Amino acid sequence: MDIPKDNNTPYVLHYSSYDNKTGGAGEKRTLEVDAVIGADGANSRVAKSIDAGEYEYAIAFQVLLYFFFHTLQHLLLTSYHHWLEFINLYGILV
């Protein structure tokens, strides 16, 4: 992971993609992101890459993140379906 030099530069994540591959080496790829959440346990590669220090344990934030994003997804989809019902009810064309 490349750490940004300023607030306007994204983090650059380096990873290997194994899309539909069995065995062999993956294809090297990069992804630019605005934020990184290190929910990868006590031996966090994310924490090591930003020199966050040593930890002997990790709190289970993974579960909290799962429920947060699952709930957010549900709310967005529910709102979208209600909006479609509103459009159909009043015959509004978008």
Residue pairs with C-beta under 8 A, 6 or more apart in sequence:
1 11
1 12
1 13
1 14
1 36
1 46
1 49
1 50
2 11
2 12
2 14
3 11
3 49
3 50
4 10
4 11
10 32
10 33
10 34
11 32
11 33
11 34
11 35
11 36
12 30
12 31
12 32
13 30
13 31
13 32
13 33
13 36
14 28
14 29
14 30
15 28
15 29
15 30
15 31
16 25
16 26
16 27
16 28
16 29
17 26
17 27
17 28
17 29
18 26
18 27
19 27
36 46
37 46
37 65
38 44
38 45
38 46
38 47
38 50
38 52
39 61
39 62
39 65
40 46
41 58
42 55
42 56
42 57
42 58
44 52
44 55
44 58
47 53
47 55
86 92
87 93
87 94
